[in-house]
Amino acid sequence: MSKLYFHIGWRKAGSSAIQSVLSDPAHRSLFDKYVQPDAGRKAQSNVVGGAPEAHHLLGAVLQTARARRAWRELSAQVSTGQESAGDKVLISSEMFSGHIARASEETTKMVADWLAPFDEVVFLAVFRRQDEFISSMHVQEAKHGDLGGGTAQSLTEYFPDANYLATCHKLLALHPKARIEAIEYSSDVLSGFFSRLGIDHMPKAETRQRRLNTRVGPSVYRLQTTLNRAVADDLSLKWLKVMVDRNLHLLGDLDGAGVVANPLRIDERKAILEHFWPSNQAFCATFGLDPARFDPARVDFQSAGAYNIPDRVAPETLEEIKRRLDDRMRRTLDHVAG
């Protein structure tokens, strides 16, 4: 069949920015050497500031029935269009690495069967320090309603895909000719990613990362966790949580321009990297990344900033939030967070 190039994230490592370029018709000519199939592709509903397309029906392999249909459709599309489209297939879903990290042996065997028709599989993966990844995941979970307060996850219960080495071993076992192109997360992640596809001359506007997901400040993070607890007690308030999330672009500067939520304390960040340091050394040696980036003895944790989540939304901040939102939301916010 073809050679599959599969962008698999990681989560919270610039995937939405990458997908916004991949799915933009204005830049389709950049990828004319690749087939970007429609199978399993859909617009994302949880990205604030845009709706880039991604192959999440292919990536969400733990949703077995839907994934099986999508992979069958992909196989049919590639087989039909291979002659005119060349032999390079390009798909993108950061959900894939997270699902594979949690997948059972039975599921991984099933996914291996789906990948078997391809002659070669190249996993394109962007990695950031685990403390940054986990901190960003806490912010995302607060946004999506999975986090009710505090920093949520115990430091002894990490996201499975935070173990990069173990997840990469599972990925490589999926295909006899699988390899991983490891890319270090940075502010220039677009250039770093697309250079791996042989695209070294991105349009100037695309060489800086697109910010599709509005940055969440400390006060908005606390508001989201407060709303999550309120919704857990009273489902009739869910509309308010949804509306706040849809209007995050109006609230991004409440704590000042560039101020972002930091739900992890410095000692927690250090503990995370110390936990993963033994596997990270092998991970960096295997996939060619700089171990200094992950070394808890060399990382400047102060530069990440201190924990900055308030115990509650300040009254004056709540008033400003209400001022930016409509009357119905104002009345309900008075009741929930006042």
N, C-alpha and C positions, 0 to 999 in steps of 0.2 A: 504494500500500500504506500503510505507516505511517511515523512518524517514529521513528528508532532513536536511543536514548540508550545509548551504549556506554562504560562505564567501562573504561579500558584501562591502568590503573596510574598511574604507573610502578611497576615492581618496587621493593620495599623502601620504599614510600611510603604505608603504612597500608592496603593493599588487603585484607588479611585482616580488619582491624577493620571496614572498610566492608562487606565481604561477610558478616560475621557479623550485621550489622544487616539487610542485604537478605534474608538467608535465614532469619531468625528468624520463625517463625509469629506470635509475640507482637506483632511490629511490622508485620505484613503490611498492616494498615489504613492505615499511613502512605503506602503506595505504591499506593493503590487507583486512582489515575489512570494507572497504568502496568501494562502487561502484562509479567510476568516469566516468560517461557516455560520449559518444562522441557527443550527441545531443547538438547543440548550441555552440560547442567548436571550436576554431580556433586560429591560431598563430597570435600574435599581431604584427602589422606593425609599430607602433609608439614608440616602446621601443628601445632605443639606447643601443647597446651592447649585444643584444640577442632577441629571439622571443619566449618567453614563451607562452604557450597556456592558454586560459581563455574562460569561457562560456559567452562571451559577447553577443551572439545572444539571450541568455536567460535573460541577465541582462538589455539589452537595451529595456525596456518594452514600451518606448514611440515610438519605431519603430514597431508599432503594428502588421503589417502583418508578418514580419520576426519573431518577438517574438512569435506570436501565433503558427507558424509552428514549431519553435524550442521546445516550451513547449509540443506540441502534440507529437513530436518525442521523447522527454524525457520520457513522460508518457508511450509510447509504448516500449521504450528500457528497462525501469525499470520493467515494468510488465512482459516482456519476460524473463529478466535475473534475476529476483528477487530470484528464488529458489536457484540458484548456487552462487549468489553474496552476500547474506545476506540482511539485511534490512536497511543499512545505505548508503544513497546517498550523495555524496560530490561534490558540484559545486562551482565555484568561478567567480565572476564578480563584480568589484568595481563600475561598471556603475549602478548597480541595486539601490543602496541607492540614488545616484544622480537623477536617473529617478523617483524614488518613491517620492522624495522630491518635484518634479515639477509636479507630476501626478495629473490629475483631479480626481474627485470622480468616474466618469465613468471608467477611466483607472484603478484605484485602485480596483474597484469591479471586473474588468476583471482579474486582476492579482490574486486576492483572489480566483477566480474560477480555475485558473491554479494551485494554490497551494492546493486546496481542497482535491485532491486525497491522499495527504500525511497525515499520522496519526499525525505527529508532525513536526514542522519547527524550527530549531535552526539557528538563524542568528549570524554569527561570525563576529564581527566588531572591527576594530582597530581605536582608536580615538587619535588625537593629538590636541594640543591647536589651537583654531581657527585662531590666528594670524599667526601661523606657516603654517597651512593649506592654508590660503588665500594667503600668500606670495608665497608658492610653486605653487599654482594654477596660479598666475600671471606669474611665470617663465614658466610653462607649456603652457599657452596661447600664450606667446611670441614665444615659440618654434613651436607651431602648426599654427601660423599665425593669431591668433585672437586678438592680441594686437599690437597696432601701436605706443605706446609710453606712457610715464608716468607710473603711477601705475594702469591705466585703471579704474577698478571698483570704483565707488563712495562708500564712507564709509556708505552711507545709502542704498546701493543696494548690499547686500551680496549674495553670492552663496546660493541658498535655502538649500542645505544640510549642510551649516555651522551651522544651527540651529539644533543641535544634538537632543535635547529633542523633538521638533516637528516632526522631521523625524522618530525618534524611535517610537513615538506614532502611526504614520502612518504604520510603519512596523508591530507593534504588532497587529494592527487591521486587518492585512491580513489573519490571521489564528487563529482559537479559541485556538490552542495549540502552539502558537508561543512564543518564548522567545529569548532574546538577550544576548549573551556572549560578554561583553564589555572588550576589551583588550587595555591597555594603550600603545601608541606608544613609542618605545625606540630603542636604537641601537641594542637591542637583541630581536627585534620583532619576529623573526622566532621561537625562543624558547617559547616566550610568547604565540604565536599563536598555535603552534603544541601541546603544553601541553594541550590545550582545547580539542584536539582530542584524548587525552590519549597517546600521543607520547612524552615521557619524555627523550628519549635517542636519540637525533638527531645525525647523523654523525658529527664528529668534524668540518669538513669543512663547514657544513650547519648551525652551531650555531651562526655564525656572518652573518649579513645581506648582501646579494649579491647586488652589485651596478650595476644594469642593465641600469639604466638611468644615463648617464654621468652628473656629476655636471656641472652646467653652471656658469661661472664666470661673473663678472660685465661687462666686455668689450664685451663678447659674447652676453650677454643679450641685451646690447645696439645695437650691430650689428643686432640681430634678429628683434628688434623693428624697426630699420632703414629699414631693408629689407621688413618688413611687410608693411610699408608705401609706399615703392617704388613699391611693387607688386600691391598694391591697385591702384596706378596711371598707372602702366604698367604691364599687366598680362604676357607679354612675358618674364618678369624677374622671373617668379615663379620657373623655373628650378633651378635658383641660390639659392633661399631660400631653396628648397628641398635638394640640394646638400650640403649646409652648415649644415643643420640639420642632414643629414646622416653621416657627418664627424665630429660631435661634439666630438667624442673620440680623435680627433687630436688636439682639441682646449681647452681641459679641464683645462690646467695649464697655460694659457696665463697670468693670473693675479697672478700667484704664486700657489704652491701646497696647496690645501685645501681652497683656497679663493672662496667663492660662492656668487652669486648675491643675494643682499638683497634689493628688491624693495619697502619695507615698512619702513617708518620712525618710530622712537620709539613712538612718540605721536600717530601715526596711529595704531600701535600695541596695545597700551594701550586703545585707543578708541574702538577697536574691542572687546577686552575682557570685557571692561565695558559694552558694548552693550549686550553681551551675558551672563553676570554674573548672572542676576536673573534666567534665564532658566538653566544655567549651574549648579547652586546650586541644583535645583530639579533633573537635569540629573544625577549628581554624586550620590545623595542620592538614586536614583532609581536603578542605575546600578552598584553601588559599586566602583566607582572611587574616587580617592583622590581629593577633591575640591581645595586643595592648588595649584594643578597644573594649575587651571583655574582662580584663584583669582587674579584680577588685582592689588590688594593691596599687594600681596605677591610674584608676579612674578618678577624675575630679568630681566627686559627688556634689560639691558645693555649687558647681556650675548648673546642676540640674534644678537647683532651687529648693527651698525648704517647703515642707507641708504648709499649705495656705488655705485650707478649707474652713470657712467660718462655722461655728456651731449652729447658727441660724442666719437666715437672710436679714440683714440690717433693715430696720424700718424705712430709712430713706432710700435704700436700694429697691426695696419692694415697691415703694411709691413710684420710682422711676420705671420699674418693670410694668406696673399697671398703666402708667402714662403711655407706654409704647404699645399697649395691647387694647383690645376693644372692651366695651362696657361690660359685656357678659363675663369675660375673663376677669375683669377687675373685681366684680362682686364676689366671684367664687374664690379668687386668691385671698381676698380679705378674710374669708371664712376659714380657708385651709392653712394659710401660712401666717396670718396676722397674729 
